[in-house]
Amino acid sequence: MARKLCLFVLVFLSLTTGCRVGEKWHTSTLLFFDTVCQINIFSSDSDFKTAQGEVFRVFTEIEKHFSPGKKDYSSPIVVELFHRALEVYRDSDGCFDITVAPLSKIWGFVGNQRRLPPPQEIKSALKHIGIEKISEENGTLILLPEMELDWGGIAKGFGIDLASKSLIKMGISKGFINAGGDLYCWGNNPDNRAWNIGIKAPRKEGHFGIISISNFGAATTGDYQRYFMRDGVRYHHVFDPRTGYPSRGKRSVTVIGPETVLCDALSTALFVSQQPEKILEKYPNYGAIIIDSDGNISLLGKSYPFSMVE
């Protein structure tokens, strides 16, 4: 599930900024989804322990149901996320599809035996792709034989939303949760300003830009973490579910908006689509920063404060 280690929260902790009695900034890390997850919240010591435990509980639940190879098709949380995935699938004309697991297997991204499969093998795998082939009966998802779900493009964002909503409900007024690049931040940062989020430069070190947001989520999909080269061609893990091959034309897509779960799924959908602006028309509260295969940067959808890093 570790697919998007792409965003970095730029914070300089000022532990006394805006403090009420007994409250200060706390930070900790957890290991979930095969990646490091950061928690940074403003609270009392006791509330922080409670909050940390709540994030641990939520992320444990997400891993329980949505880790690779899990075949839990009847839990309410699974059915709920399926419907969110189905929404983006329909709005993106199939560019986002959680049934791509067979493609990940034949391309060797499962088990880390990466390979270029022959066309006939890809054609055969495509027979088992397509979320529209899944039916629902009495609260249970019914998959055809040899179909399998890959929740990697949506489950982390879903978990972050659940965890952050829970902390906000507890009364924690400002903080962020960052799970390997999918994140949500709320309230002001330790300098009493919006949170500065650095967007990783694809295929090289450092960051190419910064977005300043609060009470929003963000997620990035890129071609630069899980890939292999063959005869000068880059083959990565973000597949076009309609062709069975890695999608072409972009290096990275970052999506910003109210829900991290949609940022997560939309970043994949826009990466695959040849007309990403058409998808964003259906999500007016979401914006995207796209780097194409030539390194050109474009901003689509809703505008969020963005600046380039020199």
N, C-alpha and C positions, 0 to 999 in steps of 0.2 A: 504494500500500500504506500510505500515511501516513493512518491513520484514527483514532488514539487518543492524541492528545497530551493526556493527562488526569491523569497522576500526576506529582508532583514530589517528589524526594527531599530532605528537609530535613536537611542535614548541615553541621556546622561543623568544618572540618578542624583537627585538633590533631596536627600532624605528628610530635610526639614521644611521643604517647600509646602506651604499651605496646610501645615499640620494642625489638626485638632488634638486635644490631649489624648495620648495613647495611640494615635494613628501615625503611621509612617509608610514609606514604600517598602514592599517586600518583593523579593524575586526568588524563583526556584526553577528547577528543570525536572522534567519527567521524561522517561523513555517509552514512547508509544509509536505505533505505526512504523516501526523500524527507523525512527528519527528522533531527534531531540525536540522536546516541546517546552517552550518557555511560558512561565506565568509571571506577570508583574502587576501587582495590585496595591492600592492604597487602603490600608486597614489597620486595625489593632492586631497584636500578636495572636490573640485567640481566634479572631475572625479569619486570619490568614491560614491558620491550621485547619479550620473548618473548610475554607475555600479550597485549599490544596487537596483535601480529602474528597471534596465534591468533584473537582476536575478529574482526579484519579478514578472515581467511581464512574463518571460518564465515559471517559476514554476506555476504561475496561469493558464497559457495556458495548461500546462501538466495536472494539476489537473482537469481542465474543461473537458478534453477529455478522461482521462485514470483512473479516480478514480473508486473504486468499484461500480458496478451497472450502470455505464454509458453505453449507447447503441448507441453511435455515430459511425456509420459504413460508413459514406460517406465523412468525412472531409479528405482533402489531408494528414494532419499530421497523422491521424489514419491509413490510407492506407499505408503510408510510413513506419510506425513502424510495421505494420502487415507484410510487406515484409521482414523487418529485422528479425522479429521473425520466419517467415517461413524459412529463410535461416538457422538459428541455429537449428530449428526443423529437417530439412532434414539432416544437417551435423551431428546431434547427434542421428540419428535413432529414433527420437521421444522422446528423454529424456527431451527435453525442449518443452513444449506445453502450449500455452496461453489459451487453452480451458478447463483448469482444474477447473474452477469456480464451476461446479456442485459437484466436490469432496470436495472442501473447505466447501461447504454448508452442505453436509450430515455428514461430520466429525465435524461440529460445530465450525469451525474456522471463519465463518461468523456469527456475533452475539454473539460470545464468549460463546456458549453453547456446549462445547466440549464433544464428545461422540464417542464410538466405534460402528459404524454402522454394521448391520448384513451383511453377504456376499451377500445376494440377492439384498440388497439396493445398494451395491457397484457395483455389476454386472449391475444393471439397469442404474446407473449413467455413467458407461463406454460407454454406447450406445451413449452418447452425447459428448464424448471426441474425439478429433482428428482434428487438424488444417487442415488436408487434406480434410475434409468435407466442408470447407468454399470455396465458389466460389466468383468471382469478376465480376461484370457487370457494365459497364459505370462508373468506379471509385467508386463503392459502394460494400462493403463486404456483401455477402448473407450467413446468418447463418441458419442452420436447426432449426426447433422448439426445444425449451428447451436447445439449446446451449447458452453459455454465456462466455465472455472473462474475463480473469484475467491477467491484465497487470503488476502485482506486481513484476515480475521477470525481467522487462526490461524497464519500463517507467521512473524510477528515473534516471537510467544511461543515457537514451536518453535526458532527461531534463538537466542533468549536462553537457553533450556534447554541447547542443545548447547554454546554458548559458555561458560556458567557451569560446566557439568559438566567441561568440558575444563580450565578454570582451577583448579577444585578438585582435579582429578586431578594437576595440576602441583604441588600443594602450597600453593596460595594459600588461606589459611585464612579470610580475611574480605574482603568487598568487595561491590560491586553493579554490575549492568549495567542500564542504563535506555535502551530504544530507543523514544523518543517516547511514553513513558507506560506501555508494557509493560515490566515489570522483574522482576529476581530479585535478592535480597540474601541474603548468608550471613555467618555469624560476627557479631561485634559491630561497631558503627560506631566512628568515631574517639574518641568519648567512652566507649567500652567498654560500650555499652548496645545494646539492639535499635535497628534502624533506624526512624526516624520518616518515614512516607510521607504527604505532604499530598495530599488528594483535592480536585481542582479543583471549585469551585462552578460548576454548569452555568448558562450564560447570563449570567454576570457575572464580574468579576475576583476573584482570591483563591481561598482554599480554605475549604471548609465543615467539614472534619474531618481527623483524623490517625489513621493506624493505626500501631502499633508492632509490627514483625515482624522475624524473623530466620530464615533458611533456608526462606523462602517466596517465592512469586511473587505478582504482582498485575497486573491489567489493568482498564481502564475502557472502556465503550462509552457514548457520549452523543449527543444530538441537536443539539449546539450548535457543531459545527465545520464540517461539510459539510452545508449546507442552503440553501434559499431560501424566501422568503415570497411567497405569492400570495393576495390577498384576505384577509389576516390569518391565513392558515393556514401553519404551518411544515411544509415538506416536506424530510425529511432522507434520508441515505444508508443508514439501517439498515432494510432492507426485510423485510416479512413474506413469506417465499417462497411462502406459500400463497395470498396475495391479490394480490401484485404492488405493493402500496402501502407507503409508510413505516409502520412499526409505531407504535402509539399507546399512551399511558398512562404513559410514563416519560420522564424527562429524562436520567438517567444510571444506570448499573449498574457497580459496582466489585466484582470477584471476587478473593478471596484464597485461596491454597492451595499445595500442594506443587509443582505444575508450572505454569509460566507458560503453556505451550501450552494447558492446559485452562482456566486463568483467562481467556485470550484468547477461546477459543471459547465458553465458558460465559457470559461477559459479554454476548455478542451473543444467545445463546439465551435468557437470562433477560430481556434487554431486549425481545425479541419476544414471549415467552410471556405469557399472561394468568394462568398458574399457575406462577410461577417456583419456588415452594416444592416443587412436585412434581418438578421437575428436580433440585433440590439434594438431595432424598432419595436420589438415586442416586449422589451424590458427597458422602459424609459428612465428608470432610476439607476441604471447601470452604465458604466463607462469602461472603455478598454484602451490600453496602450499596446500597440502592436509593432513588433519589429519584423519586417519581411526578410526573405532570404538574401536580399542584397544589403541589409543593414539599415534600410529606411524606416523611420519611425512615424507612425500615424496615430492620431487620437480619434476615437469613435465614441458615439453615444453621449451620455451625460458627461459634462466637464467637471473634473475634480482638480484641485490645485496641484500642479505638476511643474517641476523644474529639472533641467538637465544638470548632470554632474560634470564639471569641466575636468 
